[in-house]
Every structure is written in structure tokens, then in C-alpha cells.
């Protein structure tokens, strides 16, 4: 079981993902904004940050940069409908981060998370 920090501003998507990941055996803490997730990150360590890119207040790329500065071994996965944004080298997203483009199947998300955590 892994501990996953989930940042997704769409409430229905956030709840859906959290339930699916919990059903797959992971412990999930979910937040609707990157800044709120970052505050919680400092209180508890996580194995994986699963974050949307486009969010209010603090986007997922900034959240990922700050998270990996604090916890360099944390795995990062972006879930986004804007994959080109994540792939843009100017945004300075963590290079080891994985990108899963929306829409995706939950089976693919869980499989990719399992692969990342096993690596």
C-alpha cells in the first residue's frame, strides 16, 4: 500500500479517483487546490503526488516543483487534459514525472501508479 497525495480541483473527479485508489489498496489524501495539498505534504510524507496541472491558486507543476524540493524521492504523476503544457521544457516540471492524459481508464491509472512505485 502506498500513500498518495491527490490534488485535483474538479470535486467529482477528485472523489472518484480517491475512491478508486483506496479500493486498489492505497491510502489517499485528496485536496482541491495545490496550495492546500502542499501544506498537508509538510505534515505527512507521501510516496506519490498525483496532481492535475490546471488548478486555481497553485497549479500542479508548481506543486510538483515544491514537493520534489522538499522530498526529492517522491514520485510525481500528472493527470491532465493539457499534456502539451506538462511536456513544455520551459515549465521546469520534474523530469521524472509521468503524465497521464485525460480521459483515461482507472485500470491504466492504477497500473501506472503500481509501475512507478515498484521502480
C-alpha positions as CSV (number, residue, x, y, z in Angstrom):
1,X,0.0,0.0,0.0
2,X,1.3,3.4,-0.9
3,X,0.4,6.8,0.5
4,X,-0.8,9.1,-2.3
5,X,-1.3,12.9,-2.2
6,X,-4.0,13.8,-4.7
7,X,-4.5,17.3,-5.9
8,X,-7.5,17.7,-8.3
9,X,-9.7,20.8,-8.5
10,X,-12.7,19.0,-10.0
11,X,-14.6,17.7,-7.0
12,X,-16.3,14.8,-8.7
13,X,-13.1,13.7,-10.4
14,X,-11.2,14.0,-7.1
15,X,-13.7,11.9,-5.2
16,X,-13.8,9.3,-8.0
17,X,-10.0,9.0,-8.1
18,X,-9.7,8.9,-4.4
19,X,-12.2,6.1,-4.0
20,X,-10.7,4.1,-6.9
21,X,-7.2,4.4,-5.5
22,X,-8.4,3.4,-2.0
23,X,-10.2,0.4,-3.5
24,X,-6.8,-0.5,-5.1
25,X,-5.3,-0.6,-1.6
26,X,-3.7,2.8,-1.4
27,X,-4.0,5.5,1.3
28,X,-5.2,8.7,-0.3
29,X,-5.3,12.3,1.0
30,X,-7.2,14.5,-1.5
31,X,-7.3,18.2,-2.0
32,X,-8.9,20.6,-4.4
33,X,-6.1,23.1,-4.6
34,X,-2.3,22.8,-4.9
35,X,-1.6,25.1,-2.0
36,X,-3.7,23.1,0.4
37,X,-2.0,19.9,-0.7
38,X,1.4,21.5,-0.2
39,X,0.5,22.5,3.4
40,X,-0.5,18.9,4.1
41,X,2.6,17.5,2.5
42,X,4.7,19.1,5.1
43,X,2.7,17.4,7.9
44,X,2.9,13.9,6.4
45,X,5.2,12.1,4.0
46,X,3.8,10.6,0.8
47,X,5.1,8.0,-1.7
48,X,3.4,9.7,-4.7
49,X,2.0,13.0,-5.7
50,X,-0.9,12.6,-8.2
51,X,-1.9,16.1,-9.4
52,X,-3.9,17.8,-12.1
53,X,-1.9,20.5,-13.9
54,X,-4.5,23.3,-14.3
55,X,-5.8,24.3,-10.8
56,X,-6.6,27.6,-9.1
57,X,-4.2,29.3,-6.7
58,X,-1.3,26.9,-7.4
59,X,-1.0,24.7,-10.5
60,X,0.2,21.2,-10.4
61,X,3.5,21.9,-11.9
62,X,4.4,24.4,-9.2
63,X,3.1,22.0,-6.6
64,X,5.3,19.2,-8.1
65,X,8.4,21.5,-8.1
66,X,7.9,22.5,-4.5
67,X,7.1,18.9,-3.4
68,X,10.2,17.5,-5.0
69,X,12.3,20.3,-3.5
70,X,11.2,19.1,-0.1
71,X,11.0,15.4,-0.8
72,X,13.3,14.5,-3.7
73,X,12.4,10.8,-3.7
74,X,8.7,11.4,-4.1
75,X,7.2,10.0,-7.3
76,X,5.2,12.5,-9.4
77,X,2.3,11.8,-11.8
78,X,0.4,14.5,-13.7
79,X,-3.2,13.8,-14.8
80,X,-4.2,16.4,-17.3
81,X,-6.2,17.3,-20.4
82,X,-3.3,19.6,-21.3
83,X,-0.4,17.2,-21.9
84,X,1.5,19.8,-24.1
85,X,1.7,22.1,-21.0
86,X,3.4,19.4,-19.0
87,X,5.7,18.4,-21.8
88,X,6.9,22.0,-22.3
89,X,10.5,22.1,-21.0
90,X,10.1,25.8,-20.1
91,X,7.7,24.9,-17.2
92,X,10.5,23.2,-15.3
93,X,8.3,20.2,-14.3
94,X,10.2,17.4,-12.5
95,X,11.9,15.4,-15.3
96,X,11.0,12.0,-13.8
97,X,7.3,12.8,-13.6
98,X,4.8,10.7,-15.5
99,X,1.9,12.2,-17.5
100,X,-1.4,10.5,-17.9
101,X,-3.7,12.4,-20.3
102,X,-7.4,12.7,-19.6
103,X,-9.6,10.9,-20.3
104,X,-8.0,7.8,-19.0
105,X,-9.3,4.4,-17.7
106,X,-8.9,3.8,-14.0
107,X,-7.2,0.5,-14.8
108,X,-4.4,2.4,-16.6
109,X,-4.0,4.9,-13.8
110,X,-3.7,2.1,-11.1
111,X,-1.3,0.1,-13.4
112,X,0.9,3.2,-14.0
113,X,1.0,4.0,-10.3
114,X,2.0,0.5,-9.4
115,X,4.8,0.6,-12.0
116,X,6.1,3.9,-10.7
117,X,6.1,2.7,-7.1
118,X,7.8,-0.6,-8.0
119,X,10.6,1.3,-9.8
